């Protein structure tokens, strides 16, 4: 029987044709997870961690990276891992996501439907203060799809007539273009390219003041650019002297009309989590980022879940005195157990009796109970089994995969 660690994923030792599964991951800062839990009103951090994994599993990028597993480890340190066979482009994607994950969660702002209603009332007041009774002659349209939801709320707040929701008959009649959240102004740019209108008011719930200023400078037909709330830009404090170069590079890489770019709050709504993008130097392309809002509280994420969504496994909490080292993560993949060591970045694969011994150790944490449990499944002499378990367990200790608790 002789159980053993079947192989290590040290690529220098492997034929180039062999692709081995490996674990990639990061610990989630406890304070960050607590903030995420409060923002989305989860009852406890463990529930929040699972919700985050559900959001990530909905991300569109998995269609190009099928066959992966997400592993959630609630204790001792909350962590989230990807288990699979990744090419160089996939490894870069995952590494970039993990590098920014804690920061992106920290900067997440979830706007409930009720909060959006309050923001719409604030935006309506700005329009009334700016234009007064002239609003009765204005026409309104929403930028699909979030802008249409905001427009519906705004129509009630302003008491708009049904004819005001139709396109104006003349290019001289002011046309209010409504949106939810604006990060670069691309949707406004598309609208202005499609419509030759002489008086446009751009009204939305969230944007950065510098974006609104950039629109005012470049678009003479936009006579007003109003936002219910300001967004904060973290780019300058993140990048320091490199800020302007970073901004220029981002604008050069993005397609279409973009008036401004920054690192703002991650504003998400009950109906939509806006798309975020990152540059992948391996593919030399802009690629979509992981989603952060669980599908149960975001309509778009619920309806547009990834077609190749990874399965989610929750790493069981170990029992007894013998437990995996705190740096160890493990999961099931294609009928085998894959174990990753965070400190060494090595991954190990177990099959057959080796996998069963590992799972029995996780369940019982006591070698006597491990032997008793395995004797129910294997027709083998007890002395032989005990020797194999002892030998294999010592190997796991030597690799730093197991530890004894006090």
Protein Blocks (a to p, Z undefined) as FASTA:
>chain_A
ZZadfbacdfklpcfkbccdddddddddfklmmmmmmmnopabfklmmmmmmmmmmmpmk
lmmmghiacdddfbfbdcddddddddfklmmmmmmmmmmmmmmmmmpccddfklmmmmmm
mmmmmmmmmnmmmlmmpccddddfklmmmmmmmmmmnopafklmpccfbfklccddddfb
dfkommmmmmmmmpccfbdcdddfbdcfklmmmmmmmmmmlmbdcdfbdcddfklmmnmm
mmmmmmmmmmmmpgcjdfbdcdddddddfkbccddddddfklopacddddfbdfklofkl
mmmgcfkbccdddddddehjbdcdfkbccddeehiacdddfklopacddehjllmmmmmm
mmnopaklmmmmmmmmpccdfklmmmmmmmmmmmmmmnopaccdZZ
